[in-house]
């Protein structure tokens, strides 16, 4: 069993009832788990056969909410769904192995930002807890790639909060006056940088990605 990202990820919206991020409706059912990867390559968690690799644009078809998605029928008899992809790298009927790249994390369909919506079903309708299937906590937080922690089995709390690339990004932002603060994750915008300017920077970065 693998996880959808090879270098770790963050659970941003667990499986179960939640407040809908678009409508604001309370106690809205969320049949999967939303993950944001440290890299954007989405990988198969189990070996199996690709059943679907498509995007549905008919608004009357509820799967249109998934945008670009890939479905794999796994060797253990489960259907796994990888949704909101920016791009798909496999075709229906293709055999995939655990860890094989299926596509790129994106924000297609009914989405508020770049992430992966991952579902597991027993049959095509009965939704299972995807976090239990992956062996991760069903709660917001970071999940790490064990191989990346072999040389540092007991890292400091701050090191548990971000990966190498994000620490480099924070250091870069501090050096250029974009961020200031006490460290340890407690930062604020630097002097002279407005929230509006930060929004413009993030928007431009999103357009590039």
MONORCOR-V54645 format. One record per pair of residues at least 12 apart in sequence whose ideal C-beta (glycine too) atoms are under 10 Angstrom apart, sorted by the first residue. I is the first residue (numbers start at 1). J is the second residue. D is the distance in Angstrom with one decimal. If there is no record, write none. Layout:
i:j:d
I:J:D
I:J:D
This chain:
i:j:d
1:45:6.2
1:46:6.1
1:47:9.9
1:74:9.7
1:76:9.1
1:98:6.9
1:133:8.0
1:134:7.2
1:135:6.8
2:43:6.2
2:44:7.0
2:45:5.0
2:46:7.3
2:47:9.5
2:97:9.2
2:98:4.6
2:99:4.8
2:100:9.1
2:134:8.7
2:145:10.0
3:35:8.4
3:37:9.2
3:43:7.8
3:45:6.2
3:98:9.9
3:99:9.3
3:118:9.3
3:134:5.7
3:135:8.5
3:136:7.2
3:143:6.8
3:144:9.8
3:145:7.7
4:33:9.6
4:35:6.2
4:37:7.0
4:41:9.1
4:42:5.4
4:43:5.7
4:44:8.1
4:45:6.0
4:80:9.2
4:82:6.8
4:99:9.9
4:102:8.5
4:105:8.6
4:116:5.8
4:118:5.8
4:130:9.6
4:134:8.0
5:35:6.9
5:36:8.7
5:37:3.6
5:38:6.4
5:39:6.3
5:40:8.5
5:41:7.3
5:42:7.2
5:43:6.9
5:45:10.0
5:105:8.0
5:116:7.8
5:143:8.5
5:145:7.9
6:37:8.5
6:38:8.7
6:39:7.0
6:41:7.1
6:42:9.9
6:43:6.1
6:99:6.9
6:101:9.2
6:145:6.3
6:147:8.6
6:148:9.1
7:37:7.4
7:38:4.5
7:39:5.3
7:41:9.0
7:144:8.7
7:145:5.2
7:147:9.0
7:148:6.4
7:163:6.8
7:164:9.0
7:165:8.7
8:37:7.6
8:38:4.8
8:39:8.8
8:142:6.7
8:143:6.1
8:144:4.7
8:145:4.7
8:146:9.5
8:147:10.0
8:148:6.7
8:149:9.1
8:162:9.7
8:163:5.9
9:35:4.7
9:36:6.1
9:37:4.5
9:38:6.3
9:39:9.0
9:105:9.3
9:115:9.3
9:116:7.9
9:118:9.9
9:136:9.2
9:142:7.6
9:143:5.6
9:144:8.8
9:145:8.9
9:163:9.6
10:34:9.3
10:35:6.9
10:36:4.9
10:37:8.2
10:38:8.3
10:115:9.1
10:140:7.7
10:141:6.9
10:142:5.1
10:143:7.3
10:161:9.9
10:162:9.6
10:163:9.7
11:33:6.2
11:34:7.3
11:35:6.0
11:36:8.4
11:131:7.5
11:134:9.8
11:136:7.0
11:137:7.5
11:138:7.8
11:139:6.7
11:140:5.5
11:141:5.8
11:142:7.9
11:143:6.6
12:33:8.8
12:34:5.0
12:35:6.9
12:36:5.5
12:113:8.8
12:115:6.2
12:116:9.8
12:140:6.4
12:141:9.4
13:30:6.2
13:32:8.7
13:33:6.9
13:34:3.8
13:35:8.7
13:36:9.7
13:112:9.9
13:115:8.1
13:117:8.5
13:140:7.5
14:30:7.5
14:32:9.6
14:33:5.9
14:34:8.1
14:129:9.3
14:130:9.4
14:131:6.8
14:136:9.9
14:137:8.4
14:138:4.7
14:139:5.7
14:140:6.5
14:141:9.4
15:29:9.6
15:30:6.3
15:31:7.3
15:32:6.4
15:33:4.9
15:34:9.2
15:118:9.3
15:119:8.7
15:120:9.2
15:127:8.2
15:128:8.8
15:129:5.3
15:130:5.7
15:131:5.7
15:132:8.5
15:133:9.7
15:138:5.5
15:139:10.0
16:29:7.7
16:30:6.2
16:31:8.9
16:33:9.2
16:129:8.1
16:131:9.5
16:138:7.1
17:29:6.0
17:30:7.0
18:30:4.9
18:34:9.5
20:110:9.9
21:34:9.1
21:110:9.6
21:111:9.1
21:112:5.2
21:113:9.0
22:110:6.9
22:111:8.9
22:112:6.5
29:127:8.8
30:117:8.8
30:119:9.7
30:127:9.6
31:81:9.2
31:117:8.9
31:119:5.8
31:120:9.5
31:121:8.5
31:127:4.4
31:128:9.4
31:129:10.0
31:130:8.8
32:66:9.5
32:80:9.8
32:81:7.0
32:82:9.7
32:83:7.3
32:116:9.1
32:117:4.9
32:118:5.4
32:119:3.7
32:120:7.8
32:121:9.5
32:127:7.5
32:128:9.9
32:129:9.7
32:130:5.7
32:131:9.7
33:115:9.9
33:116:8.8
33:117:7.6
33:118:5.5
33:119:8.0
33:120:9.1
33:129:8.4
33:130:4.7
33:131:5.6
33:133:9.5
33:134:8.0
33:136:8.4
33:138:7.2
34:83:9.4
34:84:8.7
34:111:9.2
34:112:9.7
34:113:9.5
34:115:5.0
34:116:7.1
34:117:5.5
34:118:7.8
34:140:9.6
35:105:8.4
35:115:6.3
35:116:4.8
35:117:8.1
35:118:6.1
35:130:9.3
35:131:9.9
35:134:9.3
35:136:9.2
35:143:8.1
36:105:7.6
36:113:8.3
36:114:7.1
36:115:5.0
36:116:7.5
36:142:9.8
37:104:9.8
37:105:5.5
37:114:9.1
37:115:8.4
37:116:6.7
38:142:9.2
38:143:9.9
38:144:9.2
38:145:8.3
38:148:9.2
38:162:9.0
38:163:4.7
38:164:8.7
38:165:6.6
38:166:7.7
39:104:9.6
39:105:8.3
39:163:9.3
39:165:8.5
40:85:9.6
40:86:7.4
40:87:9.5
40:103:9.3
40:104:5.1
40:105:4.2
40:106:7.9
40:114:7.5
40:116:9.0
40:209:8.1
41:89:8.7
41:100:10.0
41:101:5.0
41:102:8.6
41:103:8.2
41:104:6.5
41:105:7.6
42:70:7.9
42:82:5.4
42:83:9.6
42:84:9.6
42:85:6.4
42:86:9.4
42:87:9.6
42:88:9.3
42:89:8.6
42:101:7.0
42:102:5.2
42:103:5.2
42:104:6.6
42:105:5.5
42:106:9.0
42:116:5.6
42:118:8.6
43:82:8.9
43:89:9.9
43:96:9.0
43:97:9.5
43:98:7.9
43:99:5.2
43:100:6.2
43:101:5.6
43:102:6.4
43:103:9.3
44:70:8.5
44:72:5.8
44:74:8.3
44:80:7.6
44:82:8.1
44:90:8.5
44:96:4.7
44:97:6.8
44:98:5.8
44:99:6.6
44:100:4.9
44:101:8.1
44:102:5.6
45:72:8.4
45:74:7.9
45:78:9.6
45:80:6.3
45:82:8.9
45:98:6.5
45:99:8.4
45:102:9.7
45:118:7.9
45:120:8.7
45:130:9.0
45:133:7.7
45:134:6.5
46:72:7.4
46:73:9.8
46:74:4.0
46:75:6.5
46:76:6.3
46:78:7.3
46:80:6.7
46:96:9.0
46:97:9.1
46:98:5.5
46:99:9.7
46:120:9.4
46:133:8.7
46:134:9.8
47:72:8.6
47:74:6.8
47:75:5.2
47:76:9.0
47:95:7.8
47:96:6.6
47:97:5.0
47:98:5.1
47:99:9.1
47:100:8.4
48:71:9.6
48:72:4.5
48:73:5.2
48:74:3.8
48:75:5.4
48:76:8.2
48:77:9.3
48:78:8.2
48:79:9.0
48:80:7.5
48:94:10.0
48:95:7.8
48:96:6.4
48:97:8.9
48:98:8.8
49:71:9.8
49:72:6.8
49:73:5.2
49:74:8.5
49:75:8.6
49:92:8.7
49:93:6.9
49:94:7.2
49:95:5.7
49:96:7.4
50:70:6.4
50:71:7.2
50:72:5.6
50:73:8.1
50:88:9.4
50:90:4.9
50:91:6.5
50:92:5.4
50:93:6.5
50:94:4.6
50:95:7.8
50:96:6.1
50:100:10.0
50:102:7.9
51:70:8.7
51:71:4.6
51:72:6.7
51:73:5.0
51:79:7.1
51:80:9.5
51:81:9.5
51:92:6.4
51:93:8.5
51:94:10.0
51:124:8.8
52:66:9.8
52:69:7.1
52:70:6.8
52:71:4.2
52:72:8.9
52:73:9.6
52:79:9.5
52:81:8.6
52:88:9.8
52:91:9.9
52:92:6.0
53:68:8.4
53:69:7.8
53:70:4.9
53:71:7.7
53:72:9.4
53:82:9.5
53:85:9.2
53:88:4.9
53:89:8.5
53:90:5.5
53:91:5.5
53:92:5.5
53:93:9.3
53:94:8.0
53:102:8.1
53:103:8.1
54:66:9.4
54:68:7.7
54:69:7.1
54:70:8.4
54:71:8.9
54:88:7.9
54:91:9.8
54:92:7.9
55:67:6.0
55:68:4.7
55:69:7.3
55:85:8.6
55:88:8.2
55:108:6.7
55:109:7.7
56:68:9.5
56:69:8.3
56:109:8.5
57:109:9.6
62:110:9.5
63:81:9.1
63:83:8.7
63:109:8.7
64:108:9.9
64:109:6.5
64:110:7.8
65:83:8.0
65:84:9.0
65:108:9.9
65:109:5.2
65:110:3.8
65:111:8.5
65:117:8.9
66:81:7.1
66:82:9.0
66:83:3.8
66:84:6.6
66:85:8.8
66:108:8.0
66:109:5.0
66:110:7.8
66:111:9.1
66:117:6.9
66:119:8.9
67:83:6.5
67:84:4.9
67:85:6.9
67:86:8.8
67:106:7.1
67:107:7.6
67:108:2.7
67:109:2.6
67:110:7.5
67:111:6.6
67:117:9.0
68:82:9.1
68:83:7.8
68:84:7.0
68:85:4.0
68:86:6.9
68:87:6.9
68:88:5.6
68:103:6.8
68:104:8.9
68:106:6.6
68:107:9.9
68:108:4.7
68:109:7.3
69:81:6.1
69:82:6.2
69:83:4.2
69:84:7.3
69:85:6.3
69:88:8.0
69:102:9.6
69:103:8.5
69:108:8.4
69:109:7.6
69:116:9.9
69:117:8.2
69:119:9.4
70:82:4.7
70:83:8.3
70:85:6.8
70:88:5.7
70:89:8.3
70:90:6.1
70:91:9.5
70:92:9.2
70:94:9.8
70:96:8.9
70:102:4.7
70:103:5.9
71:83:9.1
71:92:8.8
71:102:9.8
71:119:8.9
71:121:9.0
71:124:8.6
72:90:8.4
72:94:9.3
72:95:9.8
72:96:6.2
72:100:9.6
72:102:7.4
73:121:10.0
73:124:9.4
74:96:9.5
74:98:9.0
74:120:8.7
74:133:9.5
75:98:9.3
76:133:9.3
77:122:7.7
77:123:9.1
78:119:9.9
78:120:5.5
78:121:6.7
78:122:6.4
78:123:9.0
78:128:7.2
78:130:9.8
78:133:7.2
79:119:8.0
79:120:7.2
79:121:4.4
79:122:7.9
79:123:7.2
79:124:5.7
79:125:9.2
79:126:9.4
79:127:9.9
79:128:9.5
80:102:9.5
80:118:7.2
80:119:7.0
80:120:5.5
80:121:7.9
80:128:9.9
80:130:8.1
80:133:8.1
80:134:10.0
81:116:10.0
81:117:7.6
81:118:6.9
81:119:4.1
81:120:7.7
81:121:7.3
81:124:9.6
81:127:9.7
81:130:9.0
82:102:5.5
82:103:6.6
82:105:9.1
82:116:6.3
82:117:7.9
82:118:6.2
82:119:8.5
83:103:9.9
83:106:9.4
83:108:8.4
83:109:6.7
83:110:9.3
83:111:8.5
83:115:9.3
83:116:7.1
83:117:4.0
83:118:7.4
83:119:7.2
84:103:9.8
84:105:7.6
84:106:5.6
84:107:5.8
84:108:5.4
84:109:5.4
84:110:8.3
84:111:4.8
84:112:10.0
84:113:9.3
84:114:7.9
84:115:6.4
84:116:6.5
84:117:5.4
84:118:9.9
85:102:7.7
85:103:4.0
85:104:6.1
85:105:6.8
85:106:5.0
85:107:9.3
85:108:6.5
85:109:9.1
85:116:7.7
85:117:9.6
86:103:7.3
86:104:4.5
86:105:6.6
86:106:2.7
86:107:7.3
86:108:6.7
86:114:7.7
86:209:8.6
87:102:9.9
87:103:5.5
87:104:4.5
87:105:9.4
87:106:7.1
87:108:9.3
88:102:7.0
88:103:4.3
88:104:8.3
88:106:9.8
89:101:5.3
89:102:5.9
89:103:5.0
89:104:7.6
90:102:5.4
90:103:7.3
102:116:9.9
103:116:9.2
104:116:9.8
104:209:9.9
105:209:10.0
106:209:9.3
107:206:8.7
107:209:9.8
113:206:8.5
114:206:7.8
114:209:7.4
117:130:9.5
118:130:5.3
118:131:9.2
118:133:9.0
118:134:7.9
119:133:9.7
120:132:8.5
120:133:4.6
120:134:8.4
131:143:9.5
141:160:9.4
141:161:9.5
142:160:6.7
142:161:6.8
142:162:7.9
142:163:8.4
144:159:9.8
144:160:7.6
144:163:8.1
145:163:8.9
148:163:7.8
148:164:8.4
156:184:9.2
157:184:7.7
157:185:9.0
158:183:7.7
158:184:5.1
158:185:6.4
161:184:8.2
161:185:5.6
162:185:7.6
170:183:9.0
170:185:8.7
170:187:7.1
173:187:8.0
173:189:9.5
173:190:8.1
173:193:9.8
174:187:7.8
174:190:8.1
176:190:8.0
176:193:9.6
177:189:9.5
177:190:4.2
177:191:7.1
177:192:7.2
177:193:7.1
178:190:5.4
178:192:9.9
178:193:6.0
178:197:9.3
178:198:7.8
178:201:8.1
179:193:8.7
179:198:9.9
180:193:9.4
